[in-house]
């Protein structure tokens, strides 16, 4: 894997996170990062207080701080891993981490900025939410966004024009494109979070903008709901990659003595899960904790009886199974002897083989044409 990036005339060593991932062909930066940095350093080199949104692995923050100009960067991300990667890459390149302020996606944005840089997220609703936040900033702050040319659509530009000044775009370079706009000091309210009733229950689910399957119950969770545990044992259960927390919510309902830990690397997911327990089962809150984390990193070995998981098979735009594999390996570490990992996955992903190799056992407890529900026990 290439780790040396040429950004703004400087060579930086950049690592993609998690560091232990098996797919080492994926880079920690892309052509849009290169284009954006080159443009900013040529046309806005005097900007000192820069707001950066969605800096995947810290490439933008590192590049902005690697020049002789004194800058303060505010790095806003929904991703725990993105902030981890940025901190690591700053140290790797002997850059001062104190020059970066980290905010999650639910924090208020600072007003004292000279320039806004934004990597266009794949999630159009999340982009709209972020543009809504930018619309609340003072007028005439330059906003420059970057993304793959093929992913910047007419609808993307309409979203910019709805919240900010009418945008213009650059020519494409290396299949990347820039979007130019400005703040107007005319706030436009975000439509998020959104809420909808959970079918066949009395629950109403609230979902922040960057939550997976934000607008309706995803079909995987709908099938997994049929295979969730029940009973009165006081088990310690982890909803790993919890999203809006629907799986943990139903588990709390059917296991009145269980203690639930909701874990996701998305700040908006963890907030949504907490909102949904607070609104639907407030009496169960004392049995819950909510943690934004890189899977189960730093969790205590042998501390859980059951891990429930609907693992992702992508990281941002990259299709990859390394997060699922990390979840399985760390679940084995965290489970007690005799503890269970119960997952749902698309049938074609062949998680059964992975779990058999890792745990030495795996059984199918449910399937249909699209999904398989698997159970594996930590024996050793």
Order of alpha helices (4+ residues) and beta strands (2+ residues): beta-beta-alpha-beta-alpha-beta-alpha-beta-beta-alpha-beta-alpha-beta-beta-beta-beta-alpha-beta-alpha-beta-alpha-beta-beta-beta-beta-alpha-beta-alpha-beta-beta
